[in-house]
């Protein structure tokens, strides 16, 4: 089994971050290193944007999100 001295987990979505934090707490007995949780997104430039997440169910699951600019409405 591979281990790390430090893990930095970055999760921008508040609902997912809450679950991530709880998961780290519940599994703290198995941790061999430090875990830093960051509730932010990472991008090339600092700017306001939206994160688009396909919603297919009412619970958190593995999914794909993309970081993009706010879409323009077709006129």
Secondary structure, 3 states (H helix, E strand, C coil): CCCCCEEEEECCCHHHHHHHHHHHHHCHHHCCCEEEEECCCCCCCCCCCEEEECCCCCCCCCCCEEEECCCCCCC
